[in-house]
Amino acid sequence: MMLLEIGQALWGETTRIADAIALAPTPSPQPTINTNGVLDFFIQKIVPILLAVLGVIFIGRASKGEVSRVLTSSAIAIIGLAFVAGAASLFFFGDSLVKLIFGTN
């Protein structure tokens, strides 16, 4: 008799748990970020402004006769742009490189 009561109690609990799982709200889809749009924004809006600011700084220094500083700053800016281009290429081709190195599909 006691075994029957334990079985009924367990059965009641499992059906309530199953009902709770069935009535649980389904997770809503996560919003996606338009990475292409973000990159296009940076390429079209931010990069030209930064290059214009660098150009104004370089022209201002060159007009003061600080040509060596301008050359040094220009070299640093070109190296920085190379690093940015390398990072962008890893962003676009990183998945292919990981698949190539680790041999995953």
N, C-alpha and C positions, 0 to 999 in steps of 0.2 A: 504494500500500500504506500509506504513512504517512497519507494523507488518510483512509483507512478507519479506522485506529486512532484518530485524533483524533475522528472522528465517533462511534465506539463509546464513547470516553471521555466525550464530552459527553453522549451519550444516557444512559449509566449515571449520570452526575451529576444530570441533570435528573429522571430517575425517582426517585433517592434524595431529591431536594429535594421532589418532588411527594408522595412517601410521607410525608416528615416533615411536610409541611403538612397532609396528610390525617389524620395521627395526632396533630396538635397538639391539646391540650385546648381545648375551647370555653370561652370566658370565662363565668364564672358571672354571673347577673344581679345588678346592684348593689342593695343594700338601699335601700328608699325611706324617706323621713322623713315621718311623718304630721304635716304642717304644721298641719292643722286641729286635731289633738289638742294640739299645742304651743300654738297660739293660744288654744284653749279653756282650757287649764291656766292660762295667764297671765291671761286675762280672769276666770276664776272664783276663782283662788287668790291671785295676786300683787297684782293691782290693788286689791282690797279691803283688803289688808293695808297697802299703801302709802298709800291714802287714809285709813285709820284712824290711821296714824302721823302723817300731816300734820294730821289733825283734833286729835289729842292735843297736838301742838306748838302749833297755833294757839290752842287753849283755854288751854294753859299760859301762853302769852305774853299773851293777853287778860286773864287773871286777875291778871297782874302790872301791868296798866295800859299795856302796850305796844301799844295799838290800832293806831297807825300802822305799826308793824312787822308786825302781823298782816295789815293790809290790803295792804301791799307784798308780803308772802310769799304771800298768797292770790292776788293778781294774777299773780305769777310762776308759781305752781302752775297756775293756770287757763291761762296761755299755754303752759306746758309740756304740759298735757293736750291742748291744741289741736294742738300739734306732734305728739304721739303719735297723735292721731286722724287727722291728715293723713298720717302715715307708714303707718298701718294702711289708710287708704283707698287709698293708692298701692299697697300690697301686694295689695289685692283688685282694684283697677281699673287697675293699671299696664299690664297686658298689653293691655287695651282702648285705653288712651291711646296706647301705642306704635303699635298698629295704625292708630289714627285719624290720628296725626301722620305716620307714614311710609307709610301706604297699603298695608301688606302684609296678606295674608290669614291 
